[in-house]
Amino acid sequence: MGKLLKRLAEVGLLESQKGKGGGFRLARDPATITLYDVIEPIEHVSRWQGCFFGRVQCSDLAPCAVHQRWGKVRDQYLEFLRETTLADLAKYRTGPACGSECTKQDPKSADREPRLPASEDQ
């Protein structure tokens, strides 16, 4: 977990503070951070342009068995990541009492900047 948080700090999504009361916090407004911003430095989803099966010669002219379907799914997934912000996610919360339903977040709690506890391998 510490390595992931460190990587997100390296790309400017998080700020870290060492010592007592330290930890990580968002470096930017959550409305400006997309899921793509968070996932790309870790999973490199921008590299998903090739064939699902890894074929070198896969194209619209010489497609593999899932070429058209994979392209549609990949494009929709990347669009979802690029259009969904952390602020969008923070509008709703889930928990044991909530079960499968979500409720809107209390606006008073949105003003606070939550911090993740400092990790030992910072």
ABEGO torsion letter per residue (X at the ends): XAAAAAAAAAAGABBBBBEBGBEBBBABBAAABBAAAAAAAAAGAAAAABBAAGBAABBAABBBAAAAAAAAAAAAAAAAAAABBAAAAAABBBBAAAEABBBBBBAAAAABBBBBBBBAAX
